[in-house]
Amino acid sequence: MTMGTVAQMMDLSGRKALVAGGAGHIGRAVGETLVELGANVSILDLDMSACLERVSSLTKIRESSASAISADLSDEKSTRSAVQKTIEKLGGLDILVHCAAYVGTTQSPGWAVPFEQQTVAAWDTALRVNLTSAFVMIQAARTALAASGNGSVVLFGSIYGVIGPDFRLYENTSMANPAGYGASKGGLLQLMRYLATALAPQIRVNAISPGGVWRDQPEAFQQRYMARTPLARMAKEEDMKGATAYLASDLSAYVTGHNLVVDGGWTAW
């Protein structure tokens, strides 16, 4: 029996992908990876102008490789409609990546504040975006993903969906780690495990859980974080490219229900 080459297994030529949160920082790395490997990509985000800007940068890598669609992921109807429109426009769907999220720097009342000030309204909205929208999108895309023969779902979790935060990192900074962030990411990882079995064997479902990504955080936080990390640095968006290529392509054809932690060894201590 002849084995396929690595180049053949990672080739996404002709495959169709939807990236939720595609206009964001990690969304950029995901979109570039998929386009570089040959896929046609639909970039979904709340801000249409940001989506169009990202599409412009992706089409410089490969012409006619990307398109844009806007949706409010906190709204079920908007989310389902965007998925259906994308499937119709692309003529099917092979890959669904969800990397949209409320994070610690998201500006929303009652969110990135001390625990006693965090509100149920902020919690509810964050879980709608971080967790519920993934459930909705996968449910809406299930038939198309199953029909593709290459169905792959990649959800972006976090180390804080696996472990608790070390609040010493944040002392004397303006940074925060809302309870709803870790709760939503932990829920997302369990949703991944559930769907890996529920949607098998037609669709593979996996997750990538990044550690802290450098985004010009306060110097004190950076130094504490790096001292706590075996590889002695924070992550870069580029660090997500290899993990994305692996889980989106046939390189991981026999992998489902797996959480690929990309954290520089943070959780290995």
C-alpha positions in Angstrom: 0.0 0.0 0.0 1.4 3.4 -1.1 1.4 6.1 1.6 0.4 9.6 0.7 3.1 12.2 1.0 3.0 14.9 3.7 2.6 17.5 0.9 -0.4 15.6 -0.4 -1.9 15.2 3.1 -1.7 18.9 3.9 -2.9 20.2 0.5 -6.3 21.9 0.9 -6.7 22.8 -2.8 -10.4 23.1 -3.6 -11.6 22.8 -0.1 -14.0 25.3 1.4 -13.6 26.9 4.8 -15.4 29.2 7.1 -13.5 31.1 9.8 -15.6 32.6 12.6 -13.7 35.5 14.2 -11.6 35.6 11.0 -10.9 39.3 11.3 -9.2 38.9 14.7 -5.6 38.3 15.6 -5.7 34.5 15.7 -8.2 34.6 12.8 -5.5 36.2 10.7 -3.2 33.3 11.3 -6.0 30.8 10.6 -7.1 32.5 7.4 -3.5 32.8 6.1 -2.8 29.1 6.8 -5.9 27.9 5.0 -5.3 30.1 2.0 -1.6 29.2 1.8 -2.6 25.5 1.7 -5.1 26.1 -1.1 -8.5 26.5 0.5 -11.1 29.0 -0.4 -12.0 30.9 2.8 -15.0 32.8 4.0 -14.1 35.3 6.8 -16.9 35.9 9.3 -16.9 38.6 11.9 -19.1 41.2 13.4 -17.5 44.2 11.6 -17.9 43.9 7.9 -15.2 46.5 7.1 -12.7 44.5 9.2 -13.7 41.4 7.3 -13.2 43.1 3.9 -9.8 44.4 5.1 -8.8 40.8 6.0 -10.1 39.5 2.7 -8.0 42.1 0.9 -4.8 40.8 2.6 -5.7 37.2 1.9 -6.3 37.7 -1.8 -2.8 39.1 -2.0 -1.6 35.6 -1.0 -3.8 34.0 -3.6 -6.3 35.7 -5.9 -10.0 35.0 -5.4 -9.2 32.9 -2.3 -11.3 34.7 0.3 -14.7 36.3 0.8 -16.4 38.2 3.7 -19.6 37.8 5.6 -20.8 39.6 8.7 -22.8 38.1 11.6 -23.6 38.8 15.2 -22.6 35.6 16.9 -24.6 36.5 20.0 -27.7 36.2 17.8 -28.8 32.7 16.8 -30.7 33.8 13.7 -27.9 35.9 12.4 -25.4 33.1 13.0 -27.4 30.4 11.3 -28.1 32.6 8.3 -24.5 33.5 7.9 -23.5 29.8 7.9 -26.2 28.9 5.3 -25.2 31.9 3.1 -21.6 30.8 3.2 -22.4 27.2 2.3 -24.4 28.4 -0.7 -21.8 30.9 -1.8 -18.9 28.4 -1.5 -20.9 25.5 -2.9 -20.3 23.4 0.2 -18.1 23.3 3.3 -15.1 21.2 4.3 -13.6 23.1 7.2 -15.2 25.2 10.0 -12.9 27.1 12.4 -14.3 28.9 15.4 -11.9 31.4 16.9 -14.3 34.2 17.8 -14.4 35.2 21.5 -14.8 37.7 24.2 -11.3 37.8 25.8 -9.8 39.6 28.7 -9.3 42.9 26.7 -12.9 43.0 25.4 -14.5 46.2 26.3 -17.9 45.4 27.7 -19.6 46.7 30.9 -19.4 44.1 33.7 -16.8 41.9 31.9 -13.1 42.6 32.4 -13.5 43.8 36.0 -12.9 42.3 39.4 -15.0 39.2 40.1 -17.4 41.0 42.5 -18.2 43.5 39.8 -18.7 41.0 36.9 -22.3 40.9 35.8 -24.7 38.2 34.6 -25.4 40.3 31.5 -21.7 40.3 30.5 -21.4 36.6 31.4 -24.4 35.7 29.2 -23.2 37.6 26.2 -19.7 36.2 26.4 -21.0 32.7 26.6 -23.3 33.3 23.6 -20.3 34.4 21.5 -17.6 32.0 22.9 -19.6 28.8 23.3 -23.2 28.9 22.1 -22.3 30.3 18.7 -20.0 27.3 18.1 -22.9 24.9 18.9 -25.1 26.9 16.5 -22.6 27.1 13.7 -21.7 23.4 13.8 -25.4 22.4 13.9 -26.1 24.6 10.9 -23.1 23.3 9.0 -23.4 19.7 9.9 -25.0 18.4 6.7 -22.6 20.2 4.5 -19.5 19.1 6.5 -20.7 15.5 6.5 -21.3 15.5 2.7 -17.8 16.9 2.0 -15.9 13.7 2.8 -13.3 15.9 4.5 -15.3 17.5 7.3 -13.1 19.1 9.9 -14.1 21.4 12.7 -11.4 23.2 14.7 -12.5 25.1 17.9 -10.2 27.5 19.7 -10.1 26.8 23.4 -7.6 28.2 25.9 -5.3 27.0 28.6 -7.8 28.6 30.9 -10.3 26.1 29.7 -8.0 23.4 31.2 -6.5 25.1 34.3 -7.3 28.0 36.6 -5.7 31.4 36.1 -2.7 32.5 38.2 -3.9 35.9 39.4 -0.4 36.9 40.5 0.4 37.6 36.8 -2.1 40.5 36.9 -1.1 42.2 40.1 -0.6 46.0 39.6 -1.8 45.9 36.0 -5.0 46.9 34.3 -5.5 43.4 33.0 -8.3 41.1 34.0 -9.3 37.4 33.6 -13.1 37.2 33.7 -14.7 34.1 35.1 -16.8 33.7 32.0 -13.8 33.4 29.8 -12.4 30.2 31.4 -16.0 28.8 31.9 -16.8 29.3 28.2 -13.5 27.8 27.0 -13.9 24.8 29.3 -17.4 24.3 27.9 -16.1 24.6 24.4 -13.6 21.8 25.0 -16.3 19.6 26.3 -18.5 20.5 23.3 -15.6 19.4 21.2 -15.4 16.0 22.9 -19.2 15.5 22.6 -19.3 16.4 18.9 -16.2 14.3 18.1 -18.3 11.2 19.0 -21.7 12.5 17.9 -20.6 13.5 14.4 -18.2 10.7 13.7 -17.2 9.2 11.4 -18.1 11.8 8.8 -16.8 14.9 10.7 -13.7 15.3 12.8 -13.9 17.8 15.7 -10.8 19.0 17.5 -9.5 22.0 19.4 -6.5 24.2 19.7 -5.8 25.7 23.1 -3.3 28.6 23.0 -1.4 29.9 26.0 -0.9 33.7 26.4 -0.4 35.5 23.1 1.8 38.6 23.0 -0.3 41.7 22.3 1.8 44.5 23.9 0.7 43.6 27.4 2.2 45.5 30.4 5.9 44.7 30.9 5.3 43.3 34.3 2.8 40.8 33.0 5.0 39.8 30.2 8.0 39.2 32.4 6.0 37.1 34.9 4.4 35.1 32.1 7.7 34.3 30.4 9.3 33.3 33.7 6.4 30.9 34.2 6.7 29.4 30.7 9.3 26.6 29.8 9.9 28.1 26.4 10.5 31.5 28.0 8.3 33.6 25.7 4.7 34.3 25.0 3.0 32.9 22.0 2.8 34.7 18.6 -0.2 34.3 16.2 2.2 32.6 13.9 2.5 29.8 16.4 -1.1 28.8 15.6 -0.4 28.2 12.0 1.1 24.7 12.3 -1.6 23.5 14.7 -4.3 24.9 12.3 -2.7 23.2 9.3 -2.5 19.9 11.1 -6.1 19.8 12.4 -7.7 21.3 9.3 -6.0 18.9 6.8 -5.6 15.2 6.2 -2.4 15.3 8.3 -4.8 14.6 11.2 -7.2 12.3 9.3 -7.2 9.8 12.2 -7.5 12.4 14.9 -10.7 13.6 16.5 -11.7 14.7 20.0 -8.2 16.0 20.6 -7.2 19.3 22.4 -3.9 20.5 20.9 -2.3 22.7 23.5 0.0 25.4 22.1 1.3 27.0 25.3 5.1 26.9 25.3 4.9 24.3 28.0 2.8 26.4 30.4 0.6 23.5 31.5 3.5 21.0 31.7 4.8 22.2 35.0 
